Amino acid sequence: MQLNTIKPALGAKREKRRVARGIGSGLGKTAGRGHKGQKSRAGGFHKVGFEGGQMPLQRRLPKRGFVSLTASDTVQVRLSALDKLPVERIDMLVLKQAGIVPHGARAAKIFLSGTIGRKVILAGGLAVTKGAKAAIESAGGTVEG
């Protein structure tokens, strides 16, 4: 194969449709715009979603859903990350000093990922999933408030 012999596949390239160039083109006379009206005229424009003065659909339907503004304040922490900490009593301050949790975080939630092989005490209102709590307690640790 030479570069000078490469061609597009048969039927891949089509000629541009010539609008408003006589009846033979299939789009002569009104050029596919129909008869009269705003959309048939040059510069005929209306806003997206405009329904001729009728209340638009996006305004007729009720607002739904909710985006939490505080969801980004809570950080997820792996159980295996707690196993690497040198202290036994773990709270939010310890997690921030160890660099596991960013300083801007307001809350942390421990979830079951990895294993823990030593006794730890979770204090300071850290949130814990059921699986993580079971793993901590089976290793001899406790979860306070």
DSSP file (Angstrom, degrees, kcal/mol; ACC not computed):
  #  RESIDUE AA STRUCTURE BP1 BP2  ACC     N-H-->O    O-->H-N    N-H-->O    O-->H-N    TCO  KAPPA ALPHA  PHI   PSI    X-CA   Y-CA   Z-CA
    1    1 A M              0   0    0      0, 0.0     2,-0.3     0, 0.0     5,-0.0   0.000 360.0 360.0 360.0 128.7    0.0    0.0    0.0
    2    2 A Q    >   -     0   0    0      1,-0.1     3,-1.6     0, 0.0     4,-0.4  -0.829 360.0-125.8-108.2 150.3    1.4    3.4   -1.0
    3    3 A L  G >  S+     0   0    0     -2,-0.3     3,-0.8     1,-0.3    -1,-0.1   0.823 109.9  58.1 -62.6 -30.7    0.2    6.7    0.5
    4    4 A N  G 3  S+     0   0    0      1,-0.2    -1,-0.3     3,-0.0     0, 0.0   0.518 104.4  52.2 -80.6  -1.3   -0.6    8.1   -2.9
    5    5 A T  G <  S+     0   0    0     -3,-1.6     2,-0.2     2,-0.0    -1,-0.2   0.423  78.6 116.7-109.4  -0.5   -3.0    5.3   -3.6
    6    6 A I    <   +     0   0    0     -3,-0.8    -3,-0.0    -4,-0.4     0, 0.0  -0.510  38.5 173.2 -73.3 132.8   -5.2    5.6   -0.5
    7    7 A K        -     0   0    0     -2,-0.2     3,-0.1     3,-0.0    -2,-0.0  -0.963  36.2 -98.6-135.0 152.3   -8.8    6.5   -1.2
    8    8 A P        -     0   0    0      0, 0.0     3,-0.1     0, 0.0     5,-0.1  -0.319  55.3 -86.6 -64.2 155.9  -11.9    6.7    0.9
    9    9 A A    >>  -     0   0    0      1,-0.1     3,-2.2     2,-0.1     4,-0.5  -0.240  57.1 -83.9 -62.0 153.6  -14.2    3.7    0.9
   10   10 A L  T 34 S+     0   0    0      1,-0.3    -1,-0.1     2,-0.1    -3,-0.0  -0.414 117.6  13.1 -63.4 124.7  -16.9    3.6   -1.9
   11   11 A G  T 34 S+     0   0    0      2,-0.2    -1,-0.3    -2,-0.2    -2,-0.1   0.400  96.2 107.4  90.5  -2.8  -19.9    5.7   -0.7
   12   12 A A  T <4 S+     0   0    0     -3,-2.2     2,-0.5     1,-0.1    -2,-0.1   0.835  73.3  56.0 -77.2 -31.9  -18.0    7.2    2.2
   13   13 A K     <  -     0   0    0     -4,-0.5     2,-0.4    -5,-0.1    -2,-0.2  -0.882  69.9-174.9-105.2 127.7  -17.8   10.7    0.6
   14   14 A R        -     0   0    0     -2,-0.5     2,-0.1     3,-0.0     3,-0.1  -0.912  28.9-107.8-120.1 149.5  -21.0   12.3   -0.5
   15   15 A E        -     0   0    0     -2,-0.4     2,-0.1     1,-0.1     3,-0.0  -0.444  44.8 -96.8 -72.0 147.6  -21.4   15.6   -2.4
   16   16 A K        -     0   0    0     -2,-0.1     2,-0.4     1,-0.1    -1,-0.1  -0.378  41.5-108.8 -64.9 139.4  -22.8   18.5   -0.5
   17   17 A R        -     0   0    0      1,-0.1     2,-1.0    -2,-0.1    -1,-0.1  -0.565  26.0-141.5 -73.2 126.0  -26.6   19.0   -0.9
   18   18 A R    >   -     0   0    0     -2,-0.4     3,-0.6     7,-0.1     9,-0.3  -0.768  20.6-158.0 -94.8 100.5  -27.3   22.1   -3.0
   19   19 A V  T 3   +     0   0    0     -2,-1.0     9,-0.2     1,-0.2     7,-0.0  -0.519  67.6  11.3 -81.6 143.0  -30.3   23.7   -1.4
   20   20 A A  T 3  S+     0   0    0      7,-2.7    -1,-0.2    -2,-0.2     8,-0.2   0.871  86.0 124.2  62.2  42.6  -32.5   26.2   -3.4
   21   21 A R  S <  S-     0   0    0     -3,-0.6     3,-0.2     1,-0.5     7,-0.2  -0.226  78.6 -65.8-124.8  43.0  -31.0   25.4   -6.8
   22   22 A G    >   -     0   0    0      5,-0.2     3,-1.2     1,-0.2    -1,-0.5  -0.098  60.6 -69.8  98.3 165.2  -34.1   24.3   -8.7
   23   23 A I  G >  S+     0   0    0      1,-0.3     3,-1.0     2,-0.2     5,-0.2   0.729 120.7  68.6 -68.8 -22.1  -36.6   21.5   -8.7
   24   24 A G  G 3  S+     0   0    0      1,-0.2    -1,-0.3    -3,-0.2    -2,-0.1   0.751  92.2  60.0 -68.1 -23.1  -34.1   18.9   -9.9
   25   25 A S  G <  S-     0   0    0     -3,-1.2    -1,-0.2    -4,-0.1    -2,-0.2   0.690 105.9-125.6 -78.2 -17.3  -32.2   19.1   -6.6
   26   26 A G  S <  S+     0   0    0     -3,-1.0    -3,-0.1    -4,-0.3    -2,-0.1   0.286 100.3  70.7  87.5 -11.8  -35.3   18.0   -4.6
   27   27 A L  S    S+     0   0    0     -5,-0.5    -7,-2.7    -9,-0.3    -6,-0.2  -0.308  70.3 127.0-131.1  50.2  -34.9   21.1   -2.4
   28   28 A G    >   +     0   0    0     -8,-0.2     3,-2.2    -5,-0.2     2,-0.7  -0.146  58.3  21.2 -91.1-168.5  -35.9   23.9   -4.9
   29   29 A K  T 3  S+     0   0    0      1,-0.3    -2,-0.0     2,-0.1    -7,-0.0  -0.262 137.6  18.6  48.7 -93.3  -38.6   26.6   -4.5
   30   30 A T  T >  S-     0   0    0     -2,-0.7     3,-1.5     1,-0.0    -1,-0.3   0.499  98.6-132.4 -87.0  -1.7  -39.0   26.9   -0.7
   31   31 A A  T <   -     0   0    0     -3,-2.2    -2,-0.1     1,-0.3    -3,-0.1   0.809  65.4 -56.7  58.3  34.9  -35.7   25.1    0.0
   32   32 A G  T 3  S+     0   0    0     -4,-0.5    -1,-0.3    -6,-0.1    -3,-0.1   0.604 117.1 107.8  78.6   9.9  -37.1   22.7    2.5
   33   33 A R  S <  S-     0   0    0     -3,-1.5    -2,-0.1     1,-0.3     2,-0.1   0.467  73.1-136.2 -99.6  -2.2  -38.4   25.5    4.8
   34   34 A G        -     0   0    0      6,-0.1     2,-0.4     5,-0.0    -1,-0.3  -0.362  43.2 -41.5  77.6-164.0  -42.1   25.1    4.0
   35   35 A H  S    S-     0   0    0     -2,-0.1     5,-0.1     0, 0.0    -5,-0.0  -0.878  92.4 -38.3-108.6 132.9  -44.4   28.0    3.3
   36   36 A K  S    S+     0   0    0     -2,-0.4     4,-0.2     4,-0.1     3,-0.1   0.298  79.4 101.4  52.6-178.8  -44.4   31.3    5.2
   37   37 A G  S >> S-     0   0    0      1,-0.1     3,-1.0     2,-0.1     4,-0.7   0.000  83.9 -69.2  91.4 165.0  -43.9   31.8    8.9
   38   38 A Q  G >4 S+     0   0    0      1,-0.3     3,-0.9     2,-0.2    -1,-0.1   0.869 127.9  52.7 -59.6 -41.7  -41.0   32.9   11.1
   39   39 A K  G 34 S+     0   0    0      1,-0.2    -1,-0.3    -3,-0.1    -2,-0.1   0.653 103.9  58.1 -73.9 -13.5  -38.8   29.8   10.5
   40   40 A S  G <4 S+     0   0    0     -3,-1.0    -1,-0.2    -4,-0.2    -2,-0.2   0.684  94.2  82.5 -86.1 -17.0  -39.1   30.2    6.7
   41   41 A R  S X< S-     0   0    0     -3,-0.9     3,-1.9    -4,-0.7     2,-0.2  -0.515  91.0 -97.6 -93.3 154.7  -37.6   33.7    6.7
   42   42 A A  T 3  S+     0   0    0      1,-0.3     3,-0.1    -2,-0.2    -1,-0.1  -0.494 113.6  15.3 -65.6 131.7  -34.0   34.7    6.7
   43   43 A G  T 3  S+     0   0    0      1,-0.3     2,-0.4    -2,-0.2    -1,-0.3   0.521  85.2 155.6  80.3   4.2  -33.0   35.6   10.3
   44   44 A G    <   +     0   0    0     -3,-1.9     2,-0.3    -6,-0.1    -1,-0.3  -0.533  19.6 159.4 -67.6 119.1  -36.1   33.9   11.7
   45   45 A F        +     0   0    0     -2,-0.4     2,-0.3    -3,-0.1    -6,-0.0  -0.994  22.8 172.4-146.6 143.3  -35.1   33.0   15.2
   46   46 A H        -     0   0    0     -2,-0.3     3,-0.1    -7,-0.0     4,-0.0  -0.974  43.0 -84.8-146.0 161.0  -36.6   32.1   18.6
   47   47 A K    >   -     0   0    0     -2,-0.3     3,-1.9     1,-0.1     2,-0.3  -0.169  51.5 -93.3 -62.9 153.9  -35.2   31.0   21.9
   48   48 A V  T 3  S+     0   0    0      1,-0.3    -1,-0.1     3,-0.0     3,-0.1  -0.529 116.2  19.0 -64.7 129.3  -34.5   27.3   22.5
   49   49 A G  T 3  S+     0   0    0      1,-0.3    -1,-0.3    -2,-0.3     2,-0.2   0.413  87.9 145.5  88.8  -2.5  -37.6   25.9   24.3
   50   50 A F    <   -     0   0    0     -3,-1.9    -1,-0.3     1,-0.1     5,-0.1  -0.530  28.5-171.8 -71.8 132.9  -39.8   28.8   23.1
   51   51 A E  B >   -A   54   0A   0      3,-0.5     3,-1.3    -2,-0.2    -1,-0.1  -0.177  56.9 -84.1-121.7  39.3  -43.4   27.5   22.5
   52   52 A G  T 3  S-     0   0    0      1,-0.3     3,-0.1     2,-0.0    -2,-0.1   0.764  93.7 -45.8  71.1  25.6  -45.0   30.6   20.9
   53   53 A G  T 3  S+     0   0    0      1,-0.4    -1,-0.3     0, 0.0     2,-0.1   0.143 107.8 125.6 101.0 -19.8  -45.9   32.2   24.2
   54   54 A Q  B <  S-A   51   0A   0     -3,-1.3    -3,-0.5     1,-0.1    -1,-0.4  -0.434  81.5 -87.8 -66.0 148.5  -47.2   29.0   25.8
   55   55 A M        -     0   0    0     -3,-0.1    -1,-0.1     1,-0.1     5,-0.1  -0.432  55.2-115.3 -60.1 120.9  -45.5   28.3   29.1
   56   56 A P    >>  -     0   0    0      0, 0.0     4,-1.6     0, 0.0     3,-1.5  -0.159  16.5-114.9 -63.7 154.6  -42.5   26.2   28.1
   57   57 A L  H 3> S+     0   0    0      1,-0.3     4,-2.0    -8,-0.2     3,-0.2   0.872 114.3  58.0 -57.3 -41.5  -42.1   22.6   29.2
   58   58 A Q  H 34 S+     0   0    0      1,-0.2    -1,-0.3     2,-0.2    -3,-0.0   0.690 112.7  41.9 -67.4 -15.4  -39.1   23.3   31.4
   59   59 A R  H <4 S+     0   0    0     -3,-1.5    -1,-0.2     1,-0.1    -2,-0.2   0.648 110.0  56.9 -99.9 -20.1  -41.2   25.8   33.4
   60   60 A R  H  < S+     0   0    0     -4,-1.6    -2,-0.2    -3,-0.2    -3,-0.2   0.828  94.4  77.5 -77.0 -32.3  -44.4   23.7   33.5
   61   61 A L  S  < S-     0   0    0     -4,-2.0     3,-0.1    -5,-0.2     2,-0.0  -0.514  89.5-109.0 -81.8 146.9  -42.7   20.7   35.1
   62   62 A P        -     0   0    0      0, 0.0     2,-0.2     0, 0.0    -1,-0.1  -0.336  33.3-103.8 -72.5 154.7  -41.9   20.9   38.9
   63   63 A K        -     0   0    0     -4,-0.1     2,-0.3    -2,-0.0    -4,-0.0  -0.545  46.8-177.6 -73.9 142.3  -38.4   21.2   40.2
   64   64 A R        +     0   0    0     -2,-0.2     2,-0.0    -3,-0.1    -3,-0.0  -0.970  28.9  35.0-141.2 155.6  -37.0   17.9   41.5
   65   65 A G        -     0   0    0     -2,-0.3     2,-0.3     1,-0.0    -2,-0.0  -0.146  57.8-119.9  94.5 172.3  -33.9   16.6   43.1
   66   66 A F        -     0   0    0     -2,-0.0     2,-0.5     2,-0.0    -1,-0.0  -0.977   6.4-155.1-156.0 135.9  -31.4   17.9   45.6
   67   67 A V        -     0   0    0     -2,-0.3     2,-0.2     4,-0.0    -2,-0.0  -0.970  26.1-131.7-117.3 116.4  -27.6   18.5   45.5
   68   68 A S        -     0   0    0     -2,-0.5     3,-0.2     1,-0.2     4,-0.2  -0.466  11.4-161.4 -70.1 130.8  -26.0   18.4   48.9
   69   69 A L  S    S+     0   0    0     -2,-0.2     3,-0.2     1,-0.2    -1,-0.2   0.638  91.6  47.8 -83.4 -15.9  -23.7   21.3   49.6
   70   70 A T  S >> S+     0   0    0      1,-0.1     3,-1.3     2,-0.1     4,-0.5   0.409  80.5  95.3-105.5   1.6  -22.0   19.5   52.5
   71   71 A A  G >4 S+     0   0    0      1,-0.3     3,-1.0    -3,-0.2    -1,-0.1   0.855  83.6  54.7 -61.7 -34.1  -21.4   16.1   50.7
   72   72 A S  G 34 S+     0   0    0     -4,-0.2    -1,-0.3     1,-0.2    -2,-0.1   0.628  95.0  69.3 -75.7 -11.8  -17.9   17.2   49.8
   73   73 A D  G <4 S+     0   0    0     -3,-1.3    33,-1.9    32,-0.1    34,-1.7   0.705  86.8  77.3 -77.7 -19.1  -17.1   18.0   53.4
   74   74 A T  E <<  -b  107   0B   0     -3,-1.0     2,-0.4    -4,-0.5    34,-0.2  -0.809  68.8-159.6 -97.4 129.7  -17.1   14.3   54.4
   75   75 A V  E     -b  108   0B   0     32,-2.3    34,-2.7    -2,-0.5     2,-0.4  -0.861  13.0-131.3-110.0 140.0  -14.1   12.2   53.4
   76   76 A Q  E     -b  109   0B   0     -2,-0.4     2,-0.4    32,-0.2    34,-0.2  -0.756  22.4-165.1 -90.6 135.6  -14.0    8.4   53.1
   77   77 A V  E     -b  110   0B   0     32,-2.9    34,-2.4    -2,-0.4     2,-0.1  -0.975  16.2-127.3-124.5 131.7  -11.2    6.6   54.8
   78   78 A R  E >>  -b  111   0B   0     -2,-0.4     4,-0.8    32,-0.2     3,-0.5  -0.435  14.6-129.9 -74.8 149.3  -10.1    3.1   54.2
   79   79 A L  H >> S+     0   0    0     32,-1.2     4,-1.1    34,-0.3     3,-0.5   0.847 109.1  60.1 -65.1 -34.5   -9.9    0.7   57.1
   80   80 A S  H 3> S+     0   0    0     33,-1.8     4,-0.7     1,-0.2    -1,-0.2   0.775  97.1  60.6 -66.2 -25.5   -6.4   -0.3   55.9
   81   81 A A  H <4 S+     0   0    0     -3,-0.5     4,-0.5    32,-0.2     3,-0.4   0.832 101.5  53.1 -70.1 -31.7   -5.3    3.3   56.4
   82   82 A L  H X< S+     0   0    0     -4,-0.8     3,-0.9    -3,-0.5    -1,-0.2   0.831 100.6  61.6 -69.7 -31.8   -6.1    3.1   60.1
   83   83 A D  H 3< S+     0   0    0     -4,-1.1    -1,-0.2     1,-0.2    -2,-0.2   0.791 101.2  53.0 -64.9 -28.3   -3.9    0.0   60.4
   84   84 A K  T 3< S+     0   0    0     -4,-0.7    -1,-0.2    -3,-0.4    -2,-0.2   0.624  84.5 104.1 -84.4 -13.8   -0.9    2.0   59.3
   85   85 A L    <   -     0   0    0     -3,-0.9    10,-0.0    -4,-0.5     5,-0.0  -0.456  67.7-141.7 -71.1 141.0   -1.3    4.7   62.0
   86   86 A P  S    S+     0   0    0      0, 0.0     2,-0.2     0, 0.0    -1,-0.1   0.594  75.4  80.5 -80.2  -9.2    1.1    4.5   64.9
   87   87 A V        -     0   0    0      1,-0.1    -2,-0.1     2,-0.0     3,-0.1  -0.604  64.6-149.7 -99.4 159.2   -1.5    5.6   67.5
   88   88 A E  S    S+     0   0    0     -2,-0.2    33,-2.9     1,-0.1     2,-0.6   0.837  85.1  61.9 -92.2 -38.8   -4.2    3.5   69.2
   89   89 A R  E    S-d  121   0C   0     31,-0.2     2,-0.5    33,-0.1    33,-0.2  -0.808  72.7-169.3 -93.8 119.6   -6.8    6.3   69.8
   90   90 A I  E     +d  122   0C   0     31,-3.2    33,-3.0    -2,-0.6     2,-0.2  -0.927  16.3 151.3-117.4 127.5   -7.9    7.8   66.5
   91   91 A D     >  -     0   0    0     -2,-0.5     4,-1.9    31,-0.2     5,-0.2  -0.759  60.8 -80.8-136.1-173.0  -10.0   10.9   66.0
   92   92 A M  H  > S+     0   0    0     -2,-0.2     4,-2.1     1,-0.2     5,-0.2   0.880 125.8  53.9 -61.3 -40.3  -10.4   13.6   63.3
   93   93 A L  H  > S+     0   0    0      1,-0.2     4,-2.4     2,-0.2    -1,-0.2   0.892 107.8  50.1 -63.1 -41.0   -7.3   15.5   64.4
   94   94 A V  H  > S+     0   0    0      1,-0.2     4,-2.0     2,-0.2    -1,-0.2   0.906 110.0  50.7 -63.6 -42.6   -5.1   12.4   64.2
   95   95 A L  H  X>S+     0   0    0     -4,-1.9     5,-1.7     1,-0.2     6,-1.5   0.873 111.8  47.8 -64.0 -37.6   -6.3   11.7   60.7
   96   96 A K  H ><5S+     0   0    0     -4,-2.1     3,-0.7     1,-0.2    -2,-0.2   0.902 111.7  49.2 -69.8 -41.0   -5.6   15.3   59.6
   97   97 A Q  H 3<5S+     0   0    0     -4,-2.4    -2,-0.2     1,-0.2    -1,-0.2   0.837 109.5  52.3 -67.8 -32.1   -2.1   15.2   61.1
   98   98 A A  H 3<5S-     0   0    0     -4,-2.0    -1,-0.2    -5,-0.2    -2,-0.2   0.615 112.9-120.7 -78.5 -11.8   -1.3   11.9   59.4
   99   99 A G  T <<5S+     0   0    0     -3,-0.7    -3,-0.2    -4,-0.5    -2,-0.1   0.602  82.8 116.4  83.4  11.5   -2.4   13.4   56.0
  100  100 A I  S   <S+     0   0    0     -5,-1.7    -4,-0.2    -6,-0.2    -5,-0.1   0.850  78.9  37.9 -77.1 -35.7   -5.1   10.8   55.5
  101  101 A V  S    S-     0   0    0     -6,-1.5    -2,-0.3    -9,-0.1    -1,-0.2  -0.949  93.1-115.4-117.6 134.3   -7.8   13.5   55.6
  102  102 A P    >   -     0   0    0      0, 0.0     3,-1.5     0, 0.0    -5,-0.1  -0.307  26.8-116.0 -66.4 155.3   -7.4   17.0   54.1
  103  103 A H  T 3  S+     0   0    0      1,-0.3    -7,-0.1    -7,-0.1    -6,-0.0   0.744 111.8  59.8 -66.0 -23.3   -7.4   19.9   56.5
  104  104 A G  T 3  S+     0   0    0      2,-0.0    -1,-0.3     0, 0.0     2,-0.1   0.595  80.8 109.1 -80.3 -10.3  -10.6   21.4   55.0
  105  105 A A    <   -     0   0    0     -3,-1.5   -31,-0.2     1,-0.1   -32,-0.1  -0.380  48.1-168.4 -71.1 143.3  -12.7   18.3   55.7
  106  106 A R        +     0   0    0    -33,-1.9     2,-0.3     1,-0.2   -32,-0.2   0.695  69.6  16.4-102.1 -25.1  -15.3   18.5   58.5
  107  107 A A  E     -b   74   0B   0    -34,-1.7   -32,-2.3   -15,-0.0     2,-0.3  -0.963  60.8-154.8-145.8 160.1  -16.2   14.8   58.8
  108  108 A A  E     -b   75   0B   0     -2,-0.3    19,-2.0   -34,-0.2     2,-0.5  -0.989   3.3-156.1-137.8 147.5  -14.8   11.4   58.0
  109  109 A K  E     -bc  76 127B   0    -34,-2.7   -32,-2.9    -2,-0.3     2,-0.5  -0.990  12.3-144.4-126.8 125.9  -16.4    8.0   57.4
  110  110 A I  E     -bc  77 128B   0     17,-3.0    19,-2.2    -2,-0.5     2,-0.3  -0.742  22.7-173.8 -87.9 128.6  -14.5    4.8   57.8
  111  111 A F  E     -b   78   0B   0    -34,-2.4   -32,-1.2    -2,-0.5     2,-1.0  -0.900  34.4 -94.7-125.8 158.2  -15.4    2.0   55.4
  112  112 A L        +     0   0    0     -2,-0.3     2,-0.3   -34,-0.2   -34,-0.1  -0.553  64.8 134.4 -76.0 101.9  -14.4   -1.6   55.1
  113  113 A S        -     0   0    0     -2,-1.0   -33,-1.8   -36,-0.1   -34,-0.3  -0.863  67.8 -10.4-148.3 111.6  -11.6   -1.8   52.6
  114  114 A G  S    S-     0   0    0     -2,-0.3     2,-0.3   -35,-0.2   -35,-0.1  -0.547  91.3 -71.9  91.5-165.9   -8.6   -3.9   53.5
  115  115 A T        -     0   0    0     -2,-0.2     2,-0.4    -3,-0.1   -32,-0.2  -0.837  25.7-144.3-127.6 164.4   -8.0   -5.4   56.9
  116  116 A I        -     0   0    0     -2,-0.3   -36,-0.1    19,-0.1     4,-0.1  -0.997  12.4-179.5-130.2 128.5   -7.1   -4.3   60.4
  117  117 A G        +     0   0    0     -2,-0.4     2,-0.3     2,-0.1    -1,-0.1   0.233  59.4  57.1-113.9  13.9   -4.9   -6.5   62.6
  118  118 A R  S    S-     0   0    0    -30,-0.0     2,-0.4     0, 0.0    23,-0.2  -0.921  87.5 -87.9-141.8 167.4   -4.6   -4.4   65.7
  119  119 A K        +     0   0    0     -2,-0.3     2,-0.3    21,-0.1    21,-0.1  -0.603  46.9 171.9 -79.1 127.2   -6.7   -2.8   68.4
  120  120 A V        -     0   0    0     -2,-0.4    22,-1.7    16,-0.3     2,-0.5  -0.971  25.1-144.7-132.7 152.1   -7.8    0.8   67.7
  121  121 A I  E     -de  89 142C   0    -33,-2.9   -31,-3.2    -2,-0.3     2,-0.6  -0.968  12.9-153.9-117.0 116.8  -10.2    3.1   69.5
  122  122 A L  E     +de  90 143C   0     20,-2.4    22,-3.1    -2,-0.5     2,-0.2  -0.808  27.5 163.5 -92.0 122.9  -12.2    5.4   67.2
  123  123 A A        +     0   0    0    -33,-3.0     3,-0.4    -2,-0.6   -31,-0.2  -0.727  38.0  58.8-128.6 176.5  -13.3    8.6   69.0
  124  124 A G  S    S-     0   0    0     -2,-0.2   -32,-0.1     1,-0.2    -1,-0.1   0.738 116.7 -67.1  76.2  24.0  -14.6   12.0   68.2
  125  125 A G  S    S+     0   0    0     19,-0.6     2,-0.2     1,-0.2    -1,-0.2   0.797  73.6 172.2  71.2  29.2  -17.7   11.1   66.4
  126  126 A L        -     0   0    0     -3,-0.4     2,-0.2    18,-0.3    -1,-0.2  -0.537  33.8-121.1 -69.4 135.6  -16.2    9.5   63.3
  127  127 A A  E     -c  109   0B   0    -19,-2.0   -17,-3.0    -2,-0.2     2,-0.4  -0.568  32.2-170.9 -79.1 142.6  -18.8    7.8   61.2
  128  128 A V  E     -c  110   0B   0    -19,-0.2   -17,-0.2    -2,-0.2     2,-0.1  -0.997  18.8-127.5-137.4 137.5  -18.2    4.1   60.6
  129  129 A T     >  -     0   0    0    -19,-2.2     4,-2.5    -2,-0.4     5,-0.2  -0.374  32.4-108.5 -76.6 163.9  -20.0    1.6   58.3
  130  130 A K  H  > S+     0   0    0      1,-0.2     4,-2.3     2,-0.2     5,-0.2   0.917 118.8  48.4 -59.0 -45.6  -21.4   -1.6   59.6
  131  131 A G  H  > S+     0   0    0      1,-0.2     4,-1.9     2,-0.2    -1,-0.2   0.890 112.5  47.8 -64.1 -40.8  -18.7   -3.8   58.0
  132  132 A A  H  > S+     0   0    0    -22,-0.2     4,-2.3     2,-0.2    -1,-0.2   0.888 110.9  51.6 -68.1 -39.0  -15.9   -1.6   59.3
  133  133 A K  H  X S+     0   0    0     -4,-2.5     4,-2.4     1,-0.2    -2,-0.2   0.911 109.8  49.5 -63.9 -42.3  -17.3   -1.5   62.8
  134  134 A A  H  X S+     0   0    0     -4,-2.3     4,-2.0     1,-0.2    -1,-0.2   0.896 111.4  49.2 -63.2 -40.5  -17.5   -5.3   62.8
  135  135 A A  H  X S+     0   0    0     -4,-1.9     4,-1.2     2,-0.2    -2,-0.2   0.891 111.9  48.2 -67.5 -40.1  -13.9   -5.6   61.6
  136  136 A I  H  <>S+     0   0    0     -4,-2.3     5,-2.7     1,-0.2   -16,-0.3   0.918 113.7  46.7 -65.9 -43.4  -12.6   -3.1   64.3
  137  137 A E  H ><5S+     0   0    0     -4,-2.4     3,-1.0     1,-0.2    -2,-0.2   0.835 108.9  54.3 -70.1 -32.0  -14.5   -4.9   67.1
  138  138 A S  H 3<5S+     0   0    0     -4,-2.0    -1,-0.2     1,-0.2    -2,-0.2   0.772 105.7  54.5 -71.7 -24.3  -13.3   -8.3   65.9
  139  139 A A  T 3<5S-     0   0    0     -4,-1.2    -1,-0.2    -3,-0.2    -2,-0.2   0.449 128.6 -99.5 -85.6  -0.7   -9.7   -7.0   66.1
  140  140 A G  T < 5S+     0   0    0     -3,-1.0    -3,-0.2     1,-0.3   -21,-0.1   0.499  83.6 124.1  98.8   4.8  -10.4   -6.0   69.8
  141  141 A G      < -     0   0    0     -5,-2.7     2,-0.3   -23,-0.2    -1,-0.3  -0.313  47.3-138.3 -92.1 177.2  -11.0   -2.3   69.1
  142  142 A T  E     -e  121   0C   0    -22,-1.7   -20,-2.4    -2,-0.1     2,-0.5  -0.936   5.3-140.6-135.1 158.6  -14.0   -0.1   70.0
  143  143 A V  E     -e  122   0C   0     -2,-0.3     2,-0.4   -22,-0.2   -20,-0.2  -0.974  21.5-157.8-120.1 114.4  -16.0    2.7   68.3
  144  144 A E              0   0    0    -22,-3.1   -19,-0.6    -2,-0.5   -18,-0.3  -0.782 360.0 360.0 -96.8 135.6  -17.0    5.5   70.7
  145  145 A G              0   0    0     -2,-0.4    -1,-0.1   -20,-0.1   -22,-0.1   0.476 360.0 360.0  25.0 360.0  -20.0    7.8   69.9
